[in-house]
Amino acid sequence: MLKRYSSQNFLKIKVVSIALLSIMAFMVLLVATPLAQADTGNDLAKALSNQKYYVSDGVKSNSGFMGKNSSIENDLKNEVSKLTGSKDTRIAVISNAIIPSNYGTGLSGAENYGNYLFNNILTNPQPAVLIIGNAEANGISIISSKLTAAEKQTIIKDAANVAVSKNYTAGIVYAADQAADKISANATGSLITTLVIVVVVVLLIGGAVAYVLISTKNNWTKKVKGVEQLADQVSTQVLKVSDDVNFLPDADRAKMNADFGAATQNFSEANTRLRELQKVSPVTLLLKGPEFQRKLDLTGAQFQQAQQGLNRVEQQVRSLPGF
């Protein structure tokens, strides 16, 4: 009987030992294998910065949604890979679980959180567009400083129609394409507007400059014309007085030579300066107008001196016997 009791105790001890070992093994396995954790806003921000698109765990675990959008990750990857440079686009499809509580839930919560990411996290460099959709709310928001509110609403409305006729993924891809195209069109339109403004400004400036140059030249021509008329009068008088002096007897001609020579010298110098003043460009006149005005005044005065000298010679000739 003692032997039988000992066998039973041994069997109990063996069972307890196996149970304890099993519990210990389970605990070791539990410690060695960390529990899976849901994704967070940090995962979203990191993915948008690096791979430029993100589908949250809450969306991927939604079998109903994924059944209709099985290729969403691949489609978003292809979409962001082609929208680069000035069309740089980031796309996120999330659920309420990943949105921090202070931003709210639903589509407005996704948009609020998207604005935070766009303005505070995705800044180096900042993309042209961030499209963030809440799969649970079945909607999207477009965040961009390069689109107006009206432009965003038009794109979202059209994208919703695409989503209804096809699926959510097709709608969000459509929105990304349309946003990028609109930004490109706006940039082209802005460039054209800028070029038109530049051309108009250049034409206005050119027209103003041309007007000033033409006006300056015309005014100068009128002033020179007045001196030219005086020069013609003096030139005619020089020829006449020269003929009169040449017919004088040598003794009388010698008396006239001093005044006649001084008059013709003044005429020659003034005439040379006048030819130079006739060739002055309007640009030079704009830059050195006062200087050339003084030269023109001096030229006119010298013609007058020549005229006065010739008048004296004429008076002397007429005072001679026989004239």
Secondary structure by P-SEA (a helix, b strand, c coil): caaaaaaaaaaaaaaaaaaaaaaaaaaaaaaaccccccccaaaaaaaaaccccccccccccaaaaaaaccaaaaaaaaaaaacccccbbbbbbbccccccccccccaaaaaaaaaaaaccccccccccbbbbbcccccccccccccccaaaaaaaaaaaaaaaaaccaaaaaaaaaaaaaaaaaaaaaaaaaaaaaaaaaaaaaaaaaaaaaaaaaaaaaaaaaaaaaaaaaaaaaaaaaaaaaaaaccaaaaaaaaaaaaaaaaaaaaaaaaaaaaaaccaaaaaacaaaaaaaaaaaaaaaaaaaaaaaaaaaaaaacccc
